[in-house]
Structures are given as C-alpha cells and as structure tokens.
C-alpha cells in the first residue's frame, strides 16, 4: 500500500499528473499516479478508500468498481476519465 506523504490533495494535484481510466472489459475504474513509488497524501488515500477504491500492489494502481462516488472523485481529481484499451 502506498505511504502517506502528509500533503493536501490540492497541493498534490497541482504538483503531479494524475490519470483515470475505465475498462469495459472488467468494468473497473483505475486511478494512476505518475510513478509507482509516489506516496499519496493521507487525505487523498482516505478519499479513495471511501469512494470504493482498493490499492492493487501488483499493478501499482487504485482500482474500483464503477459507481457514482468513484466516478465523481476521479472527475474532480483528473478532470476526465479516459478509455482503457486492452491490447
């Protein structure tokens, strides 16, 4: 699980590029940070957990089933949710 950096969500968003995707193959939302070892703030981590996300340590990504709270949080954090193309 990622460690907490103790920074606020707004300062974290200003300083890094975040990406959100949806995969129709497994009907999951994914939230990516720019580097696998990037620590997220405790505030952001708690908000992701409350929205239904879980940390996938194998793929270094937060994953959630498609639901309104998760969608709304990703749009707020990333501005949009992209399509995840399976190769």
ChimeraX attribute file (.defattr): number of C-alpha atoms within 10 A of each C-alpha:
attribute: neighborCount
match mode: 1-to-1
recipient: residues
	/A:1	13
	/A:2	18
	/A:3	12
	/A:4	14
	/A:5	13
	/A:6	13
	/A:7	14
	/A:8	13
	/A:9	16
	/A:10	10
	/A:11	10
	/A:12	18
	/A:13	13
	/A:14	9
	/A:15	8
	/A:16	12
	/A:17	13
	/A:18	17
	/A:19	18
	/A:20	23
	/A:21	20
	/A:22	21
	/A:23	15
	/A:24	13
	/A:25	9
	/A:26	9
	/A:27	12
	/A:28	16
	/A:29	25
	/A:30	25
	/A:31	23
	/A:32	17
	/A:33	17
	/A:34	10
	/A:35	12
	/A:36	12
	/A:37	11
	/A:38	14
	/A:39	17
	/A:40	19
	/A:41	19
	/A:42	17
	/A:43	14
	/A:44	19
	/A:45	21
	/A:46	13
	/A:47	16
	/A:48	21
	/A:49	15
	/A:50	13
	/A:51	19
	/A:52	17
	/A:53	23
	/A:54	18
	/A:55	18
	/A:56	14
	/A:57	11
	/A:58	6
	/A:59	10
	/A:60	17
	/A:61	21
	/A:62	22
	/A:63	23
	/A:64	22
	/A:65	17
	/A:66	18
	/A:67	13
	/A:68	11
	/A:69	14
	/A:70	23
	/A:71	20
	/A:72	14
	/A:73	15
	/A:74	22
	/A:75	13
	/A:76	10
	/A:77	20
	/A:78	17
	/A:79	13
	/A:80	14
	/A:81	18
	/A:82	14
	/A:83	12
	/A:84	15
	/A:85	10
	/A:86	7
	/A:87	3
